[in-house]
Amino acid sequence: MAYDYSSLVKTTLCWAEQAQAAGWINTAAAQQLSDFDAKTPDTLFNHNGSRPLIVAFMGGTGVGKSSLLNRLAGKAIARAGVERPTSREVTLYHHHSVAIKHLPEQLPLAQIKIAEHDDESRKHVIWIDMPDFDSTEQSNKHQVLEWLPHIDVLIYVVSPERYRDEKAWRLLLAEGGRHAWVFVLNQWDRGMTEQYEDFKQQLHKAGFAEPIIFKTACVEDLQADEFAALESTISSLATQHIVEQLEQRSSRIKKDELKQDLQNTKLALGSKEAFRQLPTLWQEQWQHTNQVLQQGFAWPIQQLAKHYANHAADLLNNPTAKYASTGAKFNLWDDWAEARFDDALDEFVSNADRLGVPATPLKKQLSALREKAPKIIQAQCELAARQALANPGNALHRAFLRFMRLCEIILPLAAIGWVGYQVFIGYYASNMSKVDYLGVDFAVHSSLLIAITWLTPFFILKKAQPSLEKSASRGLNKGLINAIGMIDGEVLMAIENISSQHSGQLKQLTEIIALCGTADTDQLSSIDSNSPLARMLID
């Protein structure tokens, strides 16, 4: 089933608005998609069922198109003359039964002159005299462009002197495929056969294989005048079947144009392959930046390690404190580090842009990381430093210290126990065998033994205590490594998000393109190649 063109335009506009807001397309691309207008001849007037054929005289100043409309009406309904520009307003000539009060708001009635008739044979045709398109008045050009989407058949009027008019000719080439065209070489009483042949040759170049050209003149008794044939040809087109054919063909052409622009926009969004290369591209960039940052952090880490060692008690006793007791701010992330990180992100975005990845959405995804990175560095380094100060040294060192603390208790107790045992045994032996009791030497030696077994572990513990500065330094370096890994992960997550968004944008755009491709070929009736209508169309 064919998808309504106006609905396609609305869907495209909605997509373009959100895509521009998200940065996937720029203003120029969004404007190009917004230029597609849902207006059609069918939307010009309110009607029930079949509608009239809408025909417009178009041409440059002084070619006599207003005179042709007056001749058709049999009276002066459109202003004609030699003043430039002659036609400043749109003139409508139609049957009185046509409802005219519901024109689109872009076509105000104040700028329209309306003339009605009662001729039933002309009931199914609405004739329009357009302003001079080559006028210096910009409002004239604006009116013509606003009316063009509402017209079925354009009668392109030229004169022998002005059949090569550049401005009107550019419009013909731009609008060629959207309308049916009839050509009038007016003022033929002043024309020559060579001019007619040259004009016909120009139309061949524009794409008309066998254009219909009528020679007319606003003078009486000119045998070559073909005005009646012009009117008869237009009247023959005013059938419901031909009107439907014109509507269907115009819809198909507009869909094709919209589809082509959407396909070009899709290419500008970047390929999936380019987005798959982003993680590798970032890893290469981050590896270099990581080395630079770690080298640059070496000296600040030494200074902070000394500071932490001097205030270890404050940090451990007050875990919620953000800074040490002296109030010195924990800040590894200075202006230099921020500049290096910003440079890394900017370089990554630049390299991604060279791959065809839209830069704006990527920048938006990464912008939050510019503020988040310092907080990650601060939190991870401070946490690791506190943990290192709470458990200084490595595992082997801490095990040795625990052993020495055990020895500091057990060895003196063992020495005291041994001395007590010797005292008891010596006292018992002296009573039984009248051997001399323990002497001064034993007292001195036993005292020394107890002192040595207590002092030795004590002094070893004193000397073997790990350096708080080294522990803090080790903790800060560990925290820095963790933080750098987290930042890397945040960027990769942002890349994954932007890739997912890209897939979503491509999906929406592909669906719209598919709807444009849902051509109404089943409903489009073929146009007989030998019919006058076929000669009025550009394939």
C-alpha positions in Angstrom: 0.0 0.0 0.0 1.3 3.4 -0.9 2.3 5.7 2.0 0.8 9.2 1.8 3.3 11.8 0.7 2.2 14.4 3.2 2.6 11.9 6.0 6.1 11.1 4.7 7.0 14.8 4.9 5.7 15.1 8.4 7.6 12.0 9.5 10.8 13.4 7.8 10.4 16.7 9.5 10.0 15.1 13.0 13.1 13.0 12.4 15.1 16.0 11.1 14.2 18.1 14.1 15.3 15.5 16.7 18.4 14.6 14.6 19.5 18.2 14.4 18.9 18.8 18.1 21.1 15.7 18.9 23.7 16.9 16.4 23.5 14.1 13.9 22.8 16.5 11.1 23.7 20.2 10.7 21.4 23.1 10.1 21.9 23.0 6.3 20.9 19.3 6.1 17.9 19.8 8.3 16.8 22.8 6.2 17.1 20.8 3.1 14.8 18.1 4.5 12.4 20.8 5.8 12.2 22.3 2.3 10.0 19.4 1.2 6.5 20.6 1.2 3.4 18.5 1.8 1.3 20.8 -0.4 -0.3 19.3 -3.4 -3.0 20.3 -5.9 -5.4 18.2 -3.9 -4.9 20.4 -0.8 -5.8 23.7 -2.5 -9.5 23.7 -2.2 -12.0 21.8 -0.1 -13.9 19.4 -2.4 -16.0 16.3 -2.3 -14.7 13.5 -4.5 -13.3 14.6 -7.8 -11.7 18.0 -8.0 -11.1 20.5 -10.8 -7.9 20.5 -12.9 -5.7 23.4 -11.8 -3.9 25.2 -14.6 -1.6 28.2 -14.4 -0.2 30.7 -16.9 3.5 31.3 -16.0 6.1 33.4 -17.8 8.1 36.6 -17.7 7.1 40.2 -17.9 5.3 41.3 -21.0 4.8 37.9 -22.7 1.0 38.3 -22.6 -0.1 35.6 -20.2 -2.6 38.0 -18.5 -4.0 38.8 -21.9 -4.5 35.1 -22.6 -6.5 34.7 -19.4 -8.6 37.8 -20.4 -9.1 36.3 -23.8 -10.2 33.0 -22.2 -12.7 34.8 -19.9 -13.9 37.1 -22.7 -13.3 40.1 -20.5 -10.6 41.9 -18.6 -10.1 40.0 -15.4 -6.3 40.2 -15.1 -4.3 43.3 -15.4 -2.3 43.4 -18.7 0.1 46.0 -20.0 3.7 46.9 -20.5 4.5 48.1 -17.0 7.3 46.1 -15.2 6.2 44.2 -13.4 2.7 44.0 -14.8 1.3 41.1 -12.8 1.8 41.7 -9.0 -1.1 39.5 -7.9 -2.5 36.0 -8.5 -5.7 36.0 -10.5 -8.1 33.0 -10.2 -10.8 32.3 -12.9 -13.1 29.4 -12.0 -16.7 28.2 -11.9 -18.9 29.7 -9.2 -19.4 26.3 -7.6 -15.8 26.0 -6.5 -15.3 26.7 -2.8 -12.6 29.3 -2.5 -12.8 30.3 1.2 -10.5 27.6 2.5 -7.2 28.4 0.9 -4.1 27.5 2.8 -2.8 30.2 5.1 0.3 30.7 3.0 -2.0 31.9 0.2 -3.9 34.8 1.7 -7.0 35.9 -0.1 -5.9 39.5 0.2 -3.3 38.8 -2.5 -5.6 37.0 -4.8 -8.0 38.4 -7.4 -11.0 36.1 -8.1 -13.2 36.0 -11.1 -16.1 33.5 -11.4 -18.0 32.3 -14.4 -21.2 30.2 -15.1 -19.9 28.2 -18.1 -20.6 24.5 -17.3 -18.2 23.4 -20.0 -15.4 25.0 -18.1 -16.6 23.8 -14.7 -13.7 21.3 -14.2 -10.8 23.7 -14.8 -9.4 26.4 -12.5 -7.3 28.9 -14.4 -4.6 30.9 -12.6 -2.6 33.9 -13.8 0.7 33.9 -11.9 2.8 37.0 -11.1 5.8 37.7 -13.3 8.5 35.4 -12.2 11.3 37.5 -13.5 10.1 40.5 -11.6 12.5 42.4 -9.3 9.8 42.2 -6.7 10.8 39.4 -4.3 7.1 39.1 -3.2 6.3 38.0 -6.8 8.8 35.2 -6.7 7.6 34.1 -3.3 4.0 33.9 -4.5 5.0 31.8 -7.5 6.9 29.4 -5.3 4.1 29.1 -2.9 1.5 28.3 -5.6 3.6 25.9 -7.7 2.9 22.8 -5.5 -0.8 23.3 -6.0 -0.8 23.3 -9.8 -1.4 20.4 -12.1 -0.6 21.9 -15.5 1.7 24.8 -16.1 1.2 26.8 -19.3 4.6 28.3 -20.0 4.1 31.5 -22.0 6.9 33.1 -24.0 7.1 35.7 -26.7 9.4 35.8 -29.8 11.6 38.3 -28.1 11.7 36.5 -24.7 11.6 32.8 -25.3 15.1 32.4 -23.9 14.3 34.1 -20.6 17.0 32.9 -18.1 15.0 33.1 -14.8 11.9 31.4 -16.1 14.0 28.8 -17.9 15.8 27.9 -14.6 12.4 27.4 -13.0 11.4 25.1 -15.9 14.4 22.9 -15.4 13.9 22.8 -11.6 10.2 22.0 -11.7 10.2 20.1 -15.0 9.3 16.6 -13.7 6.7 17.7 -11.1 4.0 19.1 -13.5 2.5 18.6 -16.9 3.6 21.4 -19.3 2.0 23.2 -22.2 4.0 25.8 -24.1 2.6 28.9 -25.7 4.6 31.1 -28.1 2.4 34.2 -27.7 2.5 37.3 -29.9 3.1 35.1 -32.8 2.1 37.9 -35.2 5.6 39.2 -34.5 7.3 35.8 -34.6 9.3 33.9 -37.1 9.6 30.2 -37.9 13.2 30.2 -36.9 12.3 31.3 -33.4 9.7 28.6 -33.1 12.2 25.9 -34.1 14.8 27.3 -31.8 12.4 27.3 -28.9 11.4 23.7 -29.7 15.0 22.8 -29.7 15.5 24.3 -26.2 12.6 22.2 -25.0 14.2 19.1 -26.4 17.3 19.8 -24.3 15.1 20.3 -21.2 13.7 16.8 -21.7 10.6 17.1 -23.7 10.7 14.6 -26.6 7.7 16.1 -28.4 6.6 19.2 -26.6 3.1 20.7 -27.2 3.6 24.3 -28.4 0.7 26.6 -29.3 1.2 29.7 -31.3 -1.2 32.5 -30.2 -1.7 36.2 -30.8 -4.0 38.7 -29.2 -5.0 40.2 -32.6 -8.1 39.3 -34.6 -8.2 37.3 -37.8 -4.8 35.7 -37.4 -5.0 32.3 -39.2 -2.0 30.8 -37.4 -3.6 31.5 -34.0 -4.0 28.3 -32.0 -5.7 29.6 -28.9 -8.8 27.5 -29.4 -6.6 24.4 -29.7 -5.0 25.4 -26.4 -8.3 25.7 -24.6 -9.5 22.4 -26.1 -6.4 20.6 -25.1 -6.7 21.8 -21.5 -10.4 20.9 -21.4 -9.6 17.4 -22.6 -7.3 16.9 -19.5 -10.0 17.9 -17.0 -11.2 14.4 -16.3 -11.1 12.5 -13.0 -8.9 9.8 -14.5 -6.2 12.3 -15.8 -6.3 14.3 -12.6 -5.7 11.1 -10.6 -2.8 10.2 -13.0 -1.2 13.6 -12.4 -1.6 13.3 -8.7 -0.1 9.8 -8.6 2.8 10.8 -10.8 3.5 13.9 -8.8 3.4 11.9 -5.6 5.8 9.4 -7.0 8.3 12.0 -8.2 8.2 13.8 -4.8 8.7 10.6 -3.0 11.7 9.8 -5.2 13.2 13.2 -4.5 12.6 12.8 -0.8 14.1 9.4 -0.9 17.2 10.6 -2.6 17.8 13.4 -0.1 17.2 10.9 2.8 19.7 8.5 1.3 22.3 11.3 1.0 21.6 12.2 4.7 22.0 8.6 5.7 25.5 8.6 4.1 26.3 11.8 6.1 25.5 10.0 9.4 28.5 7.7 8.9 28.8 4.0 8.4 28.5 1.2 11.0 32.0 0.2 10.1 33.3 3.6 11.1 31.6 3.4 14.5 33.1 -0.1 15.0 36.6 1.4 14.6 36.0 4.0 17.4 37.1 1.7 20.4 40.4 0.8 18.7 40.9 4.5 17.7 40.4 5.5 21.3 42.6 2.8 22.8 45.5 4.0 20.6 44.9 7.6 21.6 44.5 6.8 25.3 47.6 4.6 25.5 49.7 7.6 24.5 47.9 10.0 26.8 48.1 7.5 29.7 51.9 7.5 29.5 52.1 11.2 29.4 49.7 11.6 32.4 51.6 9.0 34.5 54.9 10.8 33.8 53.4 14.1 34.6 51.9 12.8 37.9 55.2 11.5 39.2 56.3 14.6 41.1 52.8 15.6 42.4 52.4 12.0 43.8 55.8 12.4 45.7 54.7 15.6 47.3 51.3 14.2 48.2 52.8 11.1 49.6 55.0 13.2 52.0 52.0 15.2 53.0 49.9 12.0 53.7 52.8 10.5 55.6 53.0 13.5 57.9 49.2 13.5 58.5 48.5 9.8 58.5 46.9 9.9 61.9 44.5 12.7 60.9 43.5 10.8 57.8 43.0 7.4 59.5 41.2 8.8 62.6 38.8 11.0 60.5 37.9 8.8 57.4 35.2 11.3 56.3 37.7 14.1 56.0 38.3 15.2 52.4 41.7 16.8 53.1 44.5 16.4 55.6 44.5 18.4 58.9 46.5 21.2 57.4 43.8 21.9 54.9 46.0 21.2 51.9 43.8 20.3 49.0 44.1 16.8 47.5 44.4 17.7 43.8 46.5 15.7 41.4 44.3 16.9 38.5 45.7 20.4 37.8 45.5 22.6 34.7 48.2 20.6 33.0 46.4 17.3 33.4 43.1 18.8 32.3 44.7 20.2 29.2 46.3 16.8 28.3 42.9 15.0 28.8 41.1 17.6 26.7 43.7 17.3 24.0 43.2 13.5 24.0 39.4 13.8 23.6 39.7 16.5 20.9 42.2 14.5 19.0 39.9 11.4 19.2 36.9 13.4 18.0 39.0 14.8 15.1 40.1 11.3 14.1 36.6 10.0 14.3 35.4 12.9 12.2 37.9 11.9 9.5 36.3 8.4 9.5 33.0 10.0 8.8 31.5 9.9 12.3 29.4 13.0 13.1 31.4 15.0 15.6 28.7 16.8 17.5 26.9 13.8 19.1 30.3 12.4 20.0 31.3 15.6 21.6 28.1 15.7 23.6 28.7 12.2 24.9 32.2 13.0 25.9 31.6 16.4 27.4 30.4 15.0 30.7 33.7 13.2 31.1 35.7 16.4 31.1 34.1 17.2 34.4 33.9 13.6 35.7 37.6 12.7 35.1 39.0 14.9 37.9 36.5 13.5 40.4 37.4 9.9 39.4 41.1 10.7 39.9 40.6 12.3 43.2 38.3 9.7 44.6 40.3 6.7 43.5 43.7 8.1 44.6 42.4 9.2 48.0 40.8 5.9 48.6 43.9 3.9 47.7 46.1 6.2 49.8 44.0 5.7 52.9 44.0 2.0 52.4 47.7 2.0 51.9 48.3 4.0 55.1 45.9 1.7 57.1 47.9 -1.3 55.9 51.4 -0.1 55.2 54.0 -2.3 53.6 53.5 -5.5 51.6 51.9 -8.8 52.7 55.3 -10.4 53.6 56.4 -7.3 55.5 53.2 -7.2 57.5 53.5 -10.9 58.3 57.0 -10.4 59.6 55.9 -7.6 61.8 53.1 -9.7 63.2 55.6 -12.4 64.0 57.9 -9.9 65.7 55.0 -8.6 67.8 54.3 -12.2 68.9 58.0 -12.6 69.7 58.0 -9.4 71.7 55.5 -11.1 74.1 56.5 -14.8 73.9 60.3 -14.5 74.2 60.3 -12.3 77.5 57.7 -14.7 79.0 59.8 -17.7 78.0 62.9 -16.1 79.5 61.1 -15.3 82.7 59.7 -18.8 82.9 63.1 -20.3 82.4 64.7 -18.0 85.1 61.9 -18.9 87.5 62.4 -22.6 86.9 66.1 -22.3 87.5 65.5 -20.4 90.8 63.1 -23.1 92.0 65.4 -26.0 91.0 68.5 -24.2 92.5 66.7 -23.6 95.8 65.6 -27.2 95.9 69.0 -28.6 95.1 70.7 -26.4 97.7 68.5 -27.7 100.5 69.0 -31.4 99.6 72.8 -31.4 99.0 73.9 -28.3 100.9 75.1 -26.9 97.5 75.5 -23.2 97.4 72.3 -21.3 96.3 72.3 -19.4 93.0 74.8 -16.6 93.1 75.3 -13.1 91.8 76.3 -14.3 88.3 73.0 -16.1 87.8 71.1 -13.0 88.8 73.0 -10.9 86.3 72.8 -13.4 83.5 69.1 -14.0 84.0 68.3 -10.3 84.0 70.3 -9.8 80.8 68.4 -12.8 79.3 65.1 -11.3 80.1 66.1 -7.9 78.8 67.5 -9.2 75.6 64.4 -11.3 74.8 62.2 -8.3 75.3 64.4 -5.5 73.7 65.4 -7.4 70.6 61.9 -7.8 69.1 61.1 -4.2 70.4 64.0 -2.7 68.5 63.4 -4.9 65.4 59.7 -3.6 65.3 60.9 -0.1 65.6 63.4 -0.4 62.8 61.3 -2.6 60.6 58.2 -0.3 60.5 57.3 0.4 56.8 57.7 3.9 55.4 54.4 5.7 55.5 55.6 7.9 52.6 56.4 4.9 50.5 53.0 3.3 51.4 51.2 6.5 50.5 53.1 6.8 47.3 52.3 3.2 46.4 48.6 3.8 47.2 48.5 6.9 45.1 50.0 5.2 42.1 47.6 2.3 42.5 44.7 4.7 42.8 45.9 6.5 39.7 46.1 3.3 37.7 42.5 2.4 38.8 41.3 5.9 38.0 42.8 5.8 34.5 41.2 2.4 33.9 37.8 3.8 35.0 38.2 6.8 32.7 39.0 4.5 29.8 35.9 2.5 30.6 33.8 5.6 30.8 34.9 6.7 27.3 34.3 3.2 25.9 30.8 3.3 27.5 30.2 6.6 25.8 31.4 5.2 22.5 29.0 2.3 23.0 26.1 4.7 23.7 26.9 6.8 20.7 27.1 3.7 18.5 23.7 2.6 19.9 22.2 6.0 19.1 23.7 5.9 15.6 22.0 2.5 15.0 18.7 4.0 16.2 19.0 7.0 13.9 19.9 4.7 10.9 17.0 2.5 11.7 14.5 5.4 11.8 16.0 6.8 8.6 16.0 3.5 6.8 12.3 3.0 7.7 11.4 6.4 6.2 13.4 5.6 3.1 11.6 2.2 2.8 8.3 4.0 3.0 9.4 6.4 0.2 10.2 3.3 -1.8 6.7 1.9 -1.2 5.9 3.3 -4.7 2.3 3.4 -5.7 2.9 1.5 -8.8 0.0 -0.8 -8.2 -2.4 2.2 -8.1 -0.5 4.2 -10.8 -2.3 3.7 -14.1 0.0 3.9 -17.1 -0.1 6.9 -19.3 -0.6 6.2 -23.0 2.6 7.3 -24.8 0.5 8.6 -27.7 -1.7 10.7 -25.6 -1.3 14.5 -25.3 -0.6 14.1 -21.6 2.5 12.0 -22.3 3.9 14.8 -24.5 3.5 17.2 -21.5 5.6 15.2 -19.1 9.3 14.7 -18.6 10.4 11.2 -17.7 
